[in-house]
Amino acid sequence: MADDIDRANDIAQESLERSLAKAKRFNAPSRTDCIECDAPIPEQRRRLGGVTHCIDCQTVQERKR
């Protein structure tokens, strides 16, 4: 069972890395903490450039639109 979980985690990580590699990049620097809630923004997300919100706050912002 642990092997199945490890494989699933590996597949999820590869999928995340592919998505990040395809994501549009911005030249602006990213914040280390969210401008809404002060939660730390993960390094992988900050690498996109121009990131100002944590994933949760970004999701809320996108739903409002």
PDBQT receptor file of N, H, CA, C and O in Angstrom, charges set to zero:
ATOM      1  N   MET A   1       0.829  -1.196   0.000  1.00  0.00    +0.000 N 
ATOM      2  CA  MET A   1       0.000   0.000   0.000  1.00  0.00    +0.000 C 
ATOM      3  C   MET A   1       0.871   1.256   0.000  1.00  0.00    +0.000 C 
ATOM      4  O   MET A   1       0.564   2.220  -0.701  1.00  0.00    +0.000 OA
ATOM      5  N   ALA A   2       1.946   1.252   0.775  1.00  0.00    +0.000 N 
ATOM      6  H   ALA A   2       2.195   0.469   1.344  1.00  0.00    +0.000 HD
ATOM      7  CA  ALA A   2       2.825   2.416   0.831  1.00  0.00    +0.000 C 
ATOM      8  C   ALA A   2       3.436   2.699  -0.541  1.00  0.00    +0.000 C 
ATOM      9  O   ALA A   2       3.621   3.858  -0.911  1.00  0.00    +0.000 OA
ATOM     10  N   ASP A   3       3.745   1.655  -1.288  1.00  0.00    +0.000 N 
ATOM     11  H   ASP A   3       3.594   0.713  -0.987  1.00  0.00    +0.000 HD
ATOM     12  CA  ASP A   3       4.302   1.846  -2.631  1.00  0.00    +0.000 C 
ATOM     13  C   ASP A   3       3.308   2.572  -3.534  1.00  0.00    +0.000 C 
ATOM     14  O   ASP A   3       3.694   3.437  -4.319  1.00  0.00    +0.000 OA
ATOM     15  N   ASP A   4       2.025   2.217  -3.420  1.00  0.00    +0.000 N 
ATOM     16  H   ASP A   4       1.711   1.514  -2.782  1.00  0.00    +0.000 HD
ATOM     17  CA  ASP A   4       0.992   2.891  -4.207  1.00  0.00    +0.000 C 
ATOM     18  C   ASP A   4       0.904   4.369  -3.835  1.00  0.00    +0.000 C 
ATOM     19  O   ASP A   4       0.767   5.229  -4.705  1.00  0.00    +0.000 OA
ATOM     20  N   ILE A   5       0.982   4.650  -2.561  1.00  0.00    +0.000 N 
ATOM     21  H   ILE A   5       1.093   3.951  -1.855  1.00  0.00    +0.000 HD
ATOM     22  CA  ILE A   5       0.927   6.035  -2.094  1.00  0.00    +0.000 C 
ATOM     23  C   ILE A   5       2.151   6.800  -2.570  1.00  0.00    +0.000 C 
ATOM     24  O   ILE A   5       2.037   7.948  -2.999  1.00  0.00    +0.000 OA
ATOM     25  N   ASP A   6       3.317   6.178  -2.499  1.00  0.00    +0.000 N 
ATOM     26  H   ASP A   6       3.409   5.245  -2.151  1.00  0.00    +0.000 HD
ATOM     27  CA  ASP A   6       4.547   6.822  -2.980  1.00  0.00    +0.000 C 
ATOM     28  C   ASP A   6       4.451   7.127  -4.473  1.00  0.00    +0.000 C 
ATOM     29  O   ASP A   6       4.836   8.209  -4.917  1.00  0.00    +0.000 OA
ATOM     30  N   ARG A   7       3.942   6.177  -5.239  1.00  0.00    +0.000 N 
ATOM     31  H   ARG A   7       3.630   5.298  -4.878  1.00  0.00    +0.000 HD
ATOM     32  CA  ARG A   7       3.789   6.395  -6.681  1.00  0.00    +0.000 C 
ATOM     33  C   ARG A   7       2.796   7.521  -6.954  1.00  0.00    +0.000 C 
ATOM     34  O   ARG A   7       3.026   8.358  -7.827  1.00  0.00    +0.000 OA
ATOM     35  N   ALA A   8       1.699   7.540  -6.212  1.00  0.00    +0.000 N 
ATOM     36  H   ALA A   8       1.513   6.860  -5.503  1.00  0.00    +0.000 HD
ATOM     37  CA  ALA A   8       0.707   8.601  -6.389  1.00  0.00    +0.000 C 
ATOM     38  C   ALA A   8       1.308   9.958  -6.055  1.00  0.00    +0.000 C 
ATOM     39  O   ALA A   8       1.055  10.937  -6.758  1.00  0.00    +0.000 OA
ATOM     40  N   ASN A   9       2.098  10.027  -4.994  1.00  0.00    +0.000 N 
ATOM     41  H   ASN A   9       2.304   9.232  -4.423  1.00  0.00    +0.000 HD
ATOM     42  CA  ASN A   9       2.763  11.283  -4.632  1.00  0.00    +0.000 C 
ATOM     43  C   ASN A   9       3.756  11.707  -5.710  1.00  0.00    +0.000 C 
ATOM     44  O   ASN A   9       3.849  12.891  -6.034  1.00  0.00    +0.000 OA
ATOM     45  N   ASP A  10       4.492  10.756  -6.264  1.00  0.00    +0.000 N 
ATOM     46  H   ASP A  10       4.416   9.795  -6.000  1.00  0.00    +0.000 HD
ATOM     47  CA  ASP A  10       5.443  11.065  -7.335  1.00  0.00    +0.000 C 
ATOM     48  C   ASP A  10       4.719  11.605  -8.566  1.00  0.00    +0.000 C 
ATOM     49  O   ASP A  10       5.170  12.568  -9.186  1.00  0.00    +0.000 OA
ATOM     50  N   ILE A  11       3.606  10.986  -8.911  1.00  0.00    +0.000 N 
ATOM     51  H   ILE A  11       3.240  10.204  -8.407  1.00  0.00    +0.000 HD
ATOM     52  CA  ILE A  11       2.829  11.437 -10.064  1.00  0.00    +0.000 C 
ATOM     53  C   ILE A  11       2.276  12.836  -9.814  1.00  0.00    +0.000 C 
ATOM     54  O   ILE A  11       2.312  13.683 -10.707  1.00  0.00    +0.000 OA
ATOM     55  N   ALA A  12       1.766  13.087  -8.616  1.00  0.00    +0.000 N 
ATOM     56  H   ALA A  12       1.737  12.399  -7.891  1.00  0.00    +0.000 HD
ATOM     57  CA  ALA A  12       1.237  14.410  -8.289  1.00  0.00    +0.000 C 
ATOM     58  C   ALA A  12       2.333  15.468  -8.350  1.00  0.00    +0.000 C 
ATOM     59  O   ALA A  12       2.109  16.568  -8.855  1.00  0.00    +0.000 OA
ATOM     60  N   GLN A  13       3.516  15.140  -7.839  1.00  0.00    +0.000 N 
ATOM     61  H   GLN A  13       3.698  14.246  -7.429  1.00  0.00    +0.000 HD
ATOM     62  CA  GLN A  13       4.638  16.082  -7.866  1.00  0.00    +0.000 C 
ATOM     63  C   GLN A  13       5.064  16.370  -9.303  1.00  0.00    +0.000 C 
ATOM     64  O   GLN A  13       5.324  17.522  -9.650  1.00  0.00    +0.000 OA
ATOM     65  N   GLU A  14       5.137  15.347 -10.133  1.00  0.00    +0.000 N 
ATOM     66  H   GLU A  14       4.926  14.411  -9.851  1.00  0.00    +0.000 HD
ATOM     67  CA  GLU A  14       5.500  15.543 -11.539  1.00  0.00    +0.000 C 
ATOM     68  C   GLU A  14       4.463  16.402 -12.255  1.00  0.00    +0.000 C 
ATOM     69  O   GLU A  14       4.813  17.256 -13.069  1.00  0.00    +0.000 OA
ATOM     70  N   SER A  15       3.199  16.176 -11.953  1.00  0.00    +0.000 N 
ATOM     71  H   SER A  15       2.915  15.482 -11.291  1.00  0.00    +0.000 HD
ATOM     72  CA  SER A  15       2.133  16.966 -12.559  1.00  0.00    +0.000 C 
ATOM     73  C   SER A  15       2.241  18.430 -12.144  1.00  0.00    +0.000 C 
ATOM     74  O   SER A  15       2.083  19.328 -12.971  1.00  0.00    +0.000 OA
ATOM     75  N   LEU A  16       2.507  18.667 -10.870  1.00  0.00    +0.000 N 
ATOM     76  H   LEU A  16       2.635  17.937 -10.198  1.00  0.00    +0.000 HD
ATOM     77  CA  LEU A  16       2.689  20.032 -10.372  1.00  0.00    +0.000 C 
ATOM     78  C   LEU A  16       3.863  20.705 -11.063  1.00  0.00    +0.000 C 
ATOM     79  O   LEU A  16       3.759  21.856 -11.486  1.00  0.00    +0.000 OA
ATOM     80  N   GLU A  17       4.975  19.998 -11.179  1.00  0.00    +0.000 N 
ATOM     81  H   GLU A  17       5.059  19.063 -10.835  1.00  0.00    +0.000 HD
ATOM     82  CA  GLU A  17       6.161  20.560 -11.816  1.00  0.00    +0.000 C 
ATOM     83  C   GLU A  17       5.913  20.874 -13.294  1.00  0.00    +0.000 C 
ATOM     84  O   GLU A  17       6.382  21.897 -13.793  1.00  0.00    +0.000 OA
ATOM     85  N   ARG A  18       5.179  20.003 -14.000  1.00  0.00    +0.000 N 
ATOM     86  H   ARG A  18       4.798  19.172 -13.595  1.00  0.00    +0.000 HD
ATOM     87  CA  ARG A  18       4.840  20.271 -15.400  1.00  0.00    +0.000 C 
ATOM     88  C   ARG A  18       3.943  21.498 -15.516  1.00  0.00    +0.000 C 
ATOM     89  O   ARG A  18       4.133  22.332 -16.402  1.00  0.00    +0.000 OA
ATOM     90  N   SER A  19       2.971  21.606 -14.624  1.00  0.00    +0.000 N 
ATOM     91  H   SER A  19       2.817  20.929 -13.904  1.00  0.00    +0.000 HD
ATOM     92  CA  SER A  19       2.067  22.761 -14.649  1.00  0.00    +0.000 C 
ATOM     93  C   SER A  19       2.819  24.049 -14.383  1.00  0.00    +0.000 C 
ATOM     94  O   SER A  19       2.586  25.059 -15.047  1.00  0.00    +0.000 OA
ATOM     95  N   LEU A  20       3.715  24.017 -13.418  1.00  0.00    +0.000 N 
ATOM     96  H   LEU A  20       3.904  23.196 -12.878  1.00  0.00    +0.000 HD
ATOM     97  CA  LEU A  20       4.501  25.210 -13.109  1.00  0.00    +0.000 C 
ATOM     98  C   LEU A  20       5.429  25.583 -14.261  1.00  0.00    +0.000 C 
ATOM     99  O   LEU A  20       5.654  26.762 -14.532  1.00  0.00    +0.000 OA
ATOM    100  N   ALA A  21       5.962  24.573 -14.933  1.00  0.00    +0.000 N 
ATOM    101  H   ALA A  21       5.779  23.615 -14.713  1.00  0.00    +0.000 HD
ATOM    102  CA  ALA A  21       6.854  24.839 -16.061  1.00  0.00    +0.000 C 
ATOM    103  C   ALA A  21       6.098  25.491 -17.215  1.00  0.00    +0.000 C 
ATOM    104  O   ALA A  21       6.671  26.291 -17.954  1.00  0.00    +0.000 OA
ATOM    105  N   LYS A  22       4.815  25.157 -17.380  1.00  0.00    +0.000 N 
ATOM    106  H   LYS A  22       4.349  24.507 -16.780  1.00  0.00    +0.000 HD
ATOM    107  CA  LYS A  22       4.003  25.712 -18.456  1.00  0.00    +0.000 C 
ATOM    108  C   LYS A  22       3.374  27.053 -18.082  1.00  0.00    +0.000 C 
ATOM    109  O   LYS A  22       2.923  27.788 -18.961  1.00  0.00    +0.000 OA
ATOM    110  N   ALA A  23       3.338  27.377 -16.805  1.00  0.00    +0.000 N 
ATOM    111  H   ALA A  23       3.704  26.780 -16.091  1.00  0.00    +0.000 HD
ATOM    112  CA  ALA A  23       2.652  28.584 -16.343  1.00  0.00    +0.000 C 
ATOM    113  C   ALA A  23       3.331  29.846 -16.855  1.00  0.00    +0.000 C 
ATOM    114  O   ALA A  23       4.549  29.896 -17.029  1.00  0.00    +0.000 OA
ATOM    115  N   LYS A  24       2.516  30.851 -17.087  1.00  0.00    +0.000 N 
ATOM    116  H   LYS A  24       1.527  30.809 -16.946  1.00  0.00    +0.000 HD
ATOM    117  CA  LYS A  24       3.023  32.139 -17.545  1.00  0.00    +0.000 C 
ATOM    118  C   LYS A  24       3.905  32.740 -16.455  1.00  0.00    +0.000 C 
ATOM    119  O   LYS A  24       3.551  32.711 -15.276  1.00  0.00    +0.000 OA
ATOM    120  N   ARG A  25       5.030  33.275 -16.844  1.00  0.00    +0.000 N 
ATOM    121  H   ARG A  25       5.317  33.299 -17.802  1.00  0.00    +0.000 HD
ATOM    122  CA  ARG A  25       5.970  33.877 -15.911  1.00  0.00    +0.000 C 
ATOM    123  C   ARG A  25       5.861  35.394 -15.985  1.00  0.00    +0.000 C 
ATOM    124  O   ARG A  25       5.582  35.958 -17.043  1.00  0.00    +0.000 OA
ATOM    125  N   PHE A  26       6.081  36.034 -14.870  1.00  0.00    +0.000 N 
ATOM    126  H   PHE A  26       6.308  35.577 -14.011  1.00  0.00    +0.000 HD
ATOM    127  CA  PHE A  26       6.062  37.480 -14.796  1.00  0.00    +0.000 C 
ATOM    128  C   PHE A  26       7.429  37.967 -14.347  1.00  0.00    +0.000 C 
ATOM    129  O   PHE A  26       8.117  37.279 -13.592  1.00  0.00    +0.000 OA
ATOM    130  N   ASN A  27       7.824  39.129 -14.797  1.00  0.00    +0.000 N 
ATOM    131  H   ASN A  27       7.265  39.689 -15.409  1.00  0.00    +0.000 HD
ATOM    132  CA  ASN A  27       9.130  39.666 -14.444  1.00  0.00    +0.000 C 
ATOM    133  C   ASN A  27       9.153  40.318 -13.068  1.00  0.00    +0.000 C 
ATOM    134  O   ASN A  27      10.229  40.525 -12.506  1.00  0.00    +0.000 OA
ATOM    135  N   ALA A  28       8.006  40.641 -12.523  1.00  0.00    +0.000 N 
ATOM    136  H   ALA A  28       7.132  40.474 -12.979  1.00  0.00    +0.000 HD
ATOM    137  CA  ALA A  28       7.953  41.294 -11.217  1.00  0.00    +0.000 C 
ATOM    138  C   ALA A  28       8.349  40.313 -10.120  1.00  0.00    +0.000 C 
ATOM    139  O   ALA A  28       8.075  39.118 -10.233  1.00  0.00    +0.000 OA
ATOM    140  N   PRO A  29       8.986  40.801  -9.067  1.00  0.00    +0.000 N 
ATOM    141  CA  PRO A  29       9.320  39.909  -7.960  1.00  0.00    +0.000 C 
ATOM    142  C   PRO A  29       8.071  39.469  -7.213  1.00  0.00    +0.000 C 
ATOM    143  O   PRO A  29       7.074  40.191  -7.173  1.00  0.00    +0.000 OA
ATOM    144  N   SER A  30       8.128  38.299  -6.630  1.00  0.00    +0.000 N 
ATOM    145  H   SER A  30       8.938  37.713  -6.662  1.00  0.00    +0.000 HD
ATOM    146  CA  SER A  30       7.026  37.784  -5.823  1.00  0.00    +0.000 C 
ATOM    147  C   SER A  30       7.236  38.146  -4.365  1.00  0.00    +0.000 C 
ATOM    148  O   SER A  30       8.365  38.325  -3.909  1.00  0.00    +0.000 OA
ATOM    149  N   ARG A  31       6.139  38.251  -3.649  1.00  0.00    +0.000 N 
ATOM    150  H   ARG A  31       5.221  38.106  -4.020  1.00  0.00    +0.000 HD
ATOM    151  CA  ARG A  31       6.209  38.475  -2.200  1.00  0.00    +0.000 C 
ATOM    152  C   ARG A  31       6.488  37.139  -1.505  1.00  0.00    +0.000 C 
ATOM    153  O   ARG A  31       6.178  36.074  -2.041  1.00  0.00    +0.000 OA
ATOM    154  N   THR A  32       7.064  37.206  -0.329  1.00  0.00    +0.000 N 
ATOM    155  H   THR A  32       7.315  38.071   0.106  1.00  0.00    +0.000 HD
ATOM    156  CA  THR A  32       7.273  35.986   0.448  1.00  0.00    +0.000 C 
ATOM    157  C   THR A  32       6.064  35.668   1.309  1.00  0.00    +0.000 C 
ATOM    158  O   THR A  32       5.863  34.524   1.716  1.00  0.00    +0.000 OA
ATOM    159  N   ASP A  33       5.244  36.709   1.589  1.00  0.00    +0.000 N 
ATOM    160  H   ASP A  33       5.407  37.638   1.258  1.00  0.00    +0.000 HD
ATOM    161  CA  ASP A  33       4.030  36.536   2.400  1.00  0.00    +0.000 C 
ATOM    162  C   ASP A  33       2.843  37.157   1.669  1.00  0.00    +0.000 C 
ATOM    163  O   ASP A  33       2.995  38.143   0.948  1.00  0.00    +0.000 OA
ATOM    164  N   CYS A  34       1.680  36.583   1.856  1.00  0.00    +0.000 N 
ATOM    165  H   CYS A  34       1.556  35.781   2.442  1.00  0.00    +0.000 HD
ATOM    166  CA  CYS A  34       0.450  37.032   1.213  1.00  0.00    +0.000 C 
ATOM    167  C   CYS A  34       0.075  38.448   1.669  1.00  0.00    +0.000 C 
ATOM    168  O   CYS A  34       0.170  38.768   2.854  1.00  0.00    +0.000 OA
ATOM    169  N   ILE A  35      -0.352  39.291   0.721  1.00  0.00    +0.000 N 
ATOM    170  H   ILE A  35      -0.430  39.031  -0.242  1.00  0.00    +0.000 HD
ATOM    171  CA  ILE A  35      -0.741  40.656   1.074  1.00  0.00    +0.000 C 
ATOM    172  C   ILE A  35      -2.084  40.701   1.797  1.00  0.00    +0.000 C 
ATOM    173  O   ILE A  35      -2.412  41.712   2.420  1.00  0.00    +0.000 OA
ATOM    174  N   GLU A  36      -2.859  39.635   1.726  1.00  0.00    +0.000 N 
ATOM    175  H   GLU A  36      -2.593  38.814   1.221  1.00  0.00    +0.000 HD
ATOM    176  CA  GLU A  36      -4.163  39.590   2.391  1.00  0.00    +0.000 C 
ATOM    177  C   GLU A  36      -4.083  39.030   3.809  1.00  0.00    +0.000 C 
ATOM    178  O   GLU A  36      -4.612  39.623   4.749  1.00  0.00    +0.000 OA
ATOM    179  N   CYS A  37      -3.416  37.878   3.956  1.00  0.00    +0.000 N 
ATOM    180  H   CYS A  37      -2.987  37.396   3.192  1.00  0.00    +0.000 HD
ATOM    181  CA  CYS A  37      -3.470  37.174   5.250  1.00  0.00    +0.000 C 
ATOM    182  C   CYS A  37      -2.103  36.960   5.897  1.00  0.00    +0.000 C 
ATOM    183  O   CYS A  37      -2.021  36.382   6.981  1.00  0.00    +0.000 OA
ATOM    184  N   ASP A  38      -1.040  37.411   5.257  1.00  0.00    +0.000 N 
ATOM    185  H   ASP A  38      -1.106  37.880   4.376  1.00  0.00    +0.000 HD
ATOM    186  CA  ASP A  38       0.331  37.263   5.763  1.00  0.00    +0.000 C 
ATOM    187  C   ASP A  38       0.829  35.823   5.837  1.00  0.00    +0.000 C 
ATOM    188  O   ASP A  38       1.858  35.559   6.460  1.00  0.00    +0.000 OA
ATOM    189  N   ALA A  39       0.111  34.883   5.207  1.00  0.00    +0.000 N 
ATOM    190  H   ALA A  39      -0.725  35.097   4.702  1.00  0.00    +0.000 HD
ATOM    191  CA  ALA A  39       0.585  33.490   5.165  1.00  0.00    +0.000 C 
ATOM    192  C   ALA A  39       1.803  33.418   4.249  1.00  0.00    +0.000 C 
ATOM    193  O   ALA A  39       1.882  34.152   3.264  1.00  0.00    +0.000 OA
ATOM    194  N   PRO A  40       2.752  32.542   4.566  1.00  0.00    +0.000 N 
ATOM    195  CA  PRO A  40       3.912  32.395   3.682  1.00  0.00    +0.000 C 
ATOM    196  C   PRO A  40       3.497  31.832   2.326  1.00  0.00    +0.000 C 
ATOM    197  O   PRO A  40       2.621  30.972   2.240  1.00  0.00    +0.000 OA
ATOM    198  N   ILE A  41       4.135  32.324   1.274  1.00  0.00    +0.000 N 
ATOM    199  H   ILE A  41       4.847  33.023   1.344  1.00  0.00    +0.000 HD
ATOM    200  CA  ILE A  41       3.887  31.838  -0.082  1.00  0.00    +0.000 C 
ATOM    201  C   ILE A  41       4.998  30.845  -0.418  1.00  0.00    +0.000 C 
ATOM    202  O   ILE A  41       6.177  31.193  -0.341  1.00  0.00    +0.000 OA
ATOM    203  N   PRO A  42       4.640  29.611  -0.790  1.00  0.00    +0.000 N 
ATOM    204  CA  PRO A  42       5.651  28.586  -1.069  1.00  0.00    +0.000 C 
ATOM    205  C   PRO A  42       6.608  29.003  -2.189  1.00  0.00    +0.000 C 
ATOM    206  O   PRO A  42       6.222  29.715  -3.116  1.00  0.00    +0.000 OA
ATOM    207  N   GLU A  43       7.838  28.559  -2.090  1.00  0.00    +0.000 N 
ATOM    208  H   GLU A  43       8.151  27.981  -1.336  1.00  0.00    +0.000 HD
ATOM    209  CA  GLU A  43       8.887  28.892  -3.062  1.00  0.00    +0.000 C 
ATOM    210  C   GLU A  43       8.473  28.536  -4.485  1.00  0.00    +0.000 C 
ATOM    211  O   GLU A  43       8.691  29.324  -5.406  1.00  0.00    +0.000 OA
ATOM    212  N   GLN A  44       7.879  27.363  -4.677  1.00  0.00    +0.000 N 
ATOM    213  H   GLN A  44       7.702  26.723  -3.930  1.00  0.00    +0.000 HD
ATOM    214  CA  GLN A  44       7.469  26.962  -6.029  1.00  0.00    +0.000 C 
ATOM    215  C   GLN A  44       6.506  27.981  -6.619  1.00  0.00    +0.000 C 
ATOM    216  O   GLN A  44       6.588  28.296  -7.806  1.00  0.00    +0.000 OA
ATOM    217  N   ARG A  45       5.611  28.489  -5.818  1.00  0.00    +0.000 N 
ATOM    218  H   ARG A  45       5.544  28.233  -4.854  1.00  0.00    +0.000 HD
ATOM    219  CA  ARG A  45       4.643  29.482  -6.296  1.00  0.00    +0.000 C 
ATOM    220  C   ARG A  45       5.330  30.814  -6.575  1.00  0.00    +0.000 C 
ATOM    221  O   ARG A  45       5.015  31.480  -7.561  1.00  0.00    +0.000 OA
ATOM    222  N   ARG A  46       6.269  31.205  -5.712  1.00  0.00    +0.000 N 
ATOM    223  H   ARG A  46       6.525  30.664  -4.911  1.00  0.00    +0.000 HD
ATOM    224  CA  ARG A  46       6.965  32.486  -5.885  1.00  0.00    +0.000 C 
ATOM    225  C   ARG A  46       7.791  32.497  -7.172  1.00  0.00    +0.000 C 
ATOM    226  O   ARG A  46       8.010  33.556  -7.760  1.00  0.00    +0.000 OA
ATOM    227  N   ARG A  47       8.248  31.325  -7.607  1.00  0.00    +0.000 N 
ATOM    228  H   ARG A  47       8.070  30.465  -7.129  1.00  0.00    +0.000 HD
ATOM    229  CA  ARG A  47       9.057  31.247  -8.828  1.00  0.00    +0.000 C 
ATOM    230  C   ARG A  47       8.296  31.691 -10.072  1.00  0.00    +0.000 C 
ATOM    231  O   ARG A  47       8.909  31.993 -11.096  1.00  0.00    +0.000 OA
ATOM    232  N   LEU A  48       6.978  31.733  -9.995  1.00  0.00    +0.000 N 
ATOM    233  H   LEU A  48       6.480  31.488  -9.163  1.00  0.00    +0.000 HD
ATOM    234  CA  LEU A  48       6.186  32.198 -11.134  1.00  0.00    +0.000 C 
ATOM    235  C   LEU A  48       6.445  33.675 -11.408  1.00  0.00    +0.000 C 
ATOM    236  O   LEU A  48       6.324  34.130 -12.545  1.00  0.00    +0.000 OA
ATOM    237  N   GLY A  49       6.796  34.410 -10.382  1.00  0.00    +0.000 N 
ATOM    238  H   GLY A  49       6.894  34.040  -9.458  1.00  0.00    +0.000 HD
ATOM    239  CA  GLY A  49       7.046  35.839 -10.515  1.00  0.00    +0.000 C 
ATOM    240  C   GLY A  49       5.759  36.642 -10.378  1.00  0.00    +0.000 C 
ATOM    241  O   GLY A  49       4.716  36.252 -10.902  1.00  0.00    +0.000 OA
ATOM    242  N   GLY A  50       5.840  37.758  -9.674  1.00  0.00    +0.000 N 
ATOM    243  H   GLY A  50       6.687  38.074  -9.249  1.00  0.00    +0.000 HD
ATOM    244  CA  GLY A  50       4.689  38.634  -9.520  1.00  0.00    +0.000 C 
ATOM    245  C   GLY A  50       3.598  38.110  -8.615  1.00  0.00    +0.000 C 
ATOM    246  O   GLY A  50       2.490  38.646  -8.624  1.00  0.00    +0.000 OA
ATOM    247  N   VAL A  51       3.872  37.082  -7.836  1.00  0.00    +0.000 N 
ATOM    248  H   VAL A  51       4.773  36.646  -7.829  1.00  0.00    +0.000 HD
ATOM    249  CA  VAL A  51       2.867  36.487  -6.958  1.00  0.00    +0.000 C 
ATOM    250  C   VAL A  51       2.723  37.345  -5.697  1.00  0.00    +0.000 C 
ATOM    251  O   VAL A  51       3.709  37.688  -5.046  1.00  0.00    +0.000 OA
ATOM    252  N   THR A  52       1.474  37.681  -5.371  1.00  0.00    +0.000 N 
ATOM    253  H   THR A  52       0.673  37.403  -5.900  1.00  0.00    +0.000 HD
ATOM    254  CA  THR A  52       1.223  38.527  -4.196  1.00  0.00    +0.000 C 
ATOM    255  C   THR A  52       0.287  37.887  -3.184  1.00  0.00    +0.000 C 
ATOM    256  O   THR A  52       0.168  38.368  -2.058  1.00  0.00    +0.000 OA
ATOM    257  N   HIS A  53      -0.380  36.801  -3.577  1.00  0.00    +0.000 N 
ATOM    258  H   HIS A  53      -0.282  36.409  -4.492  1.00  0.00    +0.000 HD
ATOM    259  CA  HIS A  53      -1.346  36.142  -2.699  1.00  0.00    +0.000 C 
ATOM    260  C   HIS A  53      -0.980  34.669  -2.491  1.00  0.00    +0.000 C 
ATOM    261  O   HIS A  53      -0.399  34.034  -3.371  1.00  0.00    +0.000 OA
ATOM    262  N   CYS A  54      -1.328  34.137  -1.315  1.00  0.00    +0.000 N 
ATOM    263  H   CYS A  54      -1.800  34.653  -0.600  1.00  0.00    +0.000 HD
ATOM    264  CA  CYS A  54      -1.207  32.696  -1.084  1.00  0.00    +0.000 C 
ATOM    265  C   CYS A  54      -2.258  32.001  -1.955  1.00  0.00    +0.000 C 
ATOM    266  O   CYS A  54      -3.114  32.667  -2.538  1.00  0.00    +0.000 OA
ATOM    267  N   ILE A  55      -2.201  30.711  -2.042  1.00  0.00    +0.000 N 
ATOM    268  H   ILE A  55      -1.506  30.170  -1.568  1.00  0.00    +0.000 HD
ATOM    269  CA  ILE A  55      -3.121  29.970  -2.903  1.00  0.00    +0.000 C 
ATOM    270  C   ILE A  55      -4.566  30.175  -2.470  1.00  0.00    +0.000 C 
ATOM    271  O   ILE A  55      -5.443  30.366  -3.314  1.00  0.00    +0.000 OA
ATOM    272  N   ASP A  56      -4.826  30.139  -1.163  1.00  0.00    +0.000 N 
ATOM    273  H   ASP A  56      -4.114  29.984  -0.478  1.00  0.00    +0.000 HD
ATOM    274  CA  ASP A  56      -6.199  30.306  -0.686  1.00  0.00    +0.000 C 
ATOM    275  C   ASP A  56      -6.758  31.676  -1.043  1.00  0.00    +0.000 C 
ATOM    276  O   ASP A  56      -7.870  31.775  -1.563  1.00  0.00    +0.000 OA
ATOM    277  N   CYS A  57      -5.997  32.735  -0.768  1.00  0.00    +0.000 N 
ATOM    278  H   CYS A  57      -5.094  32.655  -0.346  1.00  0.00    +0.000 HD
ATOM    279  CA  CYS A  57      -6.472  34.086  -1.075  1.00  0.00    +0.000 C 
ATOM    280  C   CYS A  57      -6.590  34.309  -2.577  1.00  0.00    +0.000 C 
ATOM    281  O   CYS A  57      -7.501  35.006  -3.024  1.00  0.00    +0.000 OA
ATOM    282  N   GLN A  58      -5.689  33.734  -3.361  1.00  0.00    +0.000 N 
ATOM    283  H   GLN A  58      -4.949  33.168  -2.999  1.00  0.00    +0.000 HD
ATOM    284  CA  GLN A  58      -5.774  33.849  -4.815  1.00  0.00    +0.000 C 
ATOM    285  C   GLN A  58      -7.035  33.182  -5.331  1.00  0.00    +0.000 C 
ATOM    286  O   GLN A  58      -7.695  33.693  -6.236  1.00  0.00    +0.000 OA
ATOM    287  N   THR A  59      -7.364  32.041  -4.750  1.00  0.00    +0.000 N 
ATOM    288  H   THR A  59      -6.828  31.626  -4.015  1.00  0.00    +0.000 HD
ATOM    289  CA  THR A  59      -8.589  31.321  -5.143  1.00  0.00    +0.000 C 
ATOM    290  C   THR A  59      -9.815  32.185  -4.865  1.00  0.00    +0.000 C 
ATOM    291  O   THR A  59     -10.716  32.276  -5.699  1.00  0.00    +0.000 OA
ATOM    292  N   VAL A  60      -9.850  32.818  -3.697  1.00  0.00    +0.000 N 
ATOM    293  H   VAL A  60      -9.118  32.744  -3.019  1.00  0.00    +0.000 HD
ATOM    294  CA  VAL A  60     -10.967  33.711  -3.347  1.00  0.00    +0.000 C 
ATOM    295  C   VAL A  60     -11.042  34.864  -4.345  1.00  0.00    +0.000 C 
ATOM    296  O   VAL A  60     -12.126  35.206  -4.817  1.00  0.00    +0.000 OA
ATOM    297  N   GLN A  61      -9.890  35.465  -4.671  1.00  0.00    +0.000 N 
ATOM    298  H   GLN A  61      -9.010  35.187  -4.288  1.00  0.00    +0.000 HD
ATOM    299  CA  GLN A  61      -9.861  36.569  -5.630  1.00  0.00    +0.000 C 
ATOM    300  C   GLN A  61     -10.410  36.131  -6.987  1.00  0.00    +0.000 C 
ATOM    301  O   GLN A  61     -11.178  36.862  -7.613  1.00  0.00    +0.000 OA
ATOM    302  N   GLU A  62     -10.023  34.954  -7.436  1.00  0.00    +0.000 N 
ATOM    303  H   GLU A  62      -9.399  34.360  -6.927  1.00  0.00    +0.000 HD
ATOM    304  CA  GLU A  62     -10.467  34.470  -8.736  1.00  0.00    +0.000 C 
ATOM    305  C   GLU A  62     -11.965  34.153  -8.741  1.00  0.00    +0.000 C 
ATOM    306  O   GLU A  62     -12.638  34.356  -9.751  1.00  0.00    +0.000 OA
ATOM    307  N   ARG A  63     -12.478  33.665  -7.636  1.00  0.00    +0.000 N 
ATOM    308  H   ARG A  63     -11.932  33.500  -6.815  1.00  0.00    +0.000 HD
ATOM    309  CA  ARG A  63     -13.910  33.366  -7.554  1.00  0.00    +0.000 C 
ATOM    310  C   ARG A  63     -14.743  34.641  -7.567  1.00  0.00    +0.000 C 
ATOM    311  O   ARG A  63     -15.866  34.643  -8.070  1.00  0.00    +0.000 OA
ATOM    312  N   LYS A  64     -14.207  35.715  -7.023  1.00  0.00    +0.000 N 
ATOM    313  H   LYS A  64     -13.295  35.713  -6.614  1.00  0.00    +0.000 HD
ATOM    314  CA  LYS A  64     -14.917  36.998  -7.021  1.00  0.00    +0.000 C 
ATOM    315  C   LYS A  64     -15.070  37.540  -8.431  1.00  0.00    +0.000 C 
ATOM    316  O   LYS A  64     -16.045  38.231  -8.729  1.00  0.00    +0.000 OA
ATOM    317  N   ARG A  65     -14.121  37.235  -9.295  1.00  0.00    +0.000 N 
ATOM    318  H   ARG A  65     -13.330  36.674  -9.053  1.00  0.00    +0.000 HD
ATOM    319  CA  ARG A  65     -14.174  37.722 -10.679  1.00  0.00    +0.000 C 
ATOM    320  C   ARG A  65     -15.202  36.943 -11.401  1.00  0.00    +0.000 C 
ATOM    321  O   ARG A  65     -15.429  37.173 -12.589  1.00  0.00    +0.000 OA
TER     322      ARG A  65
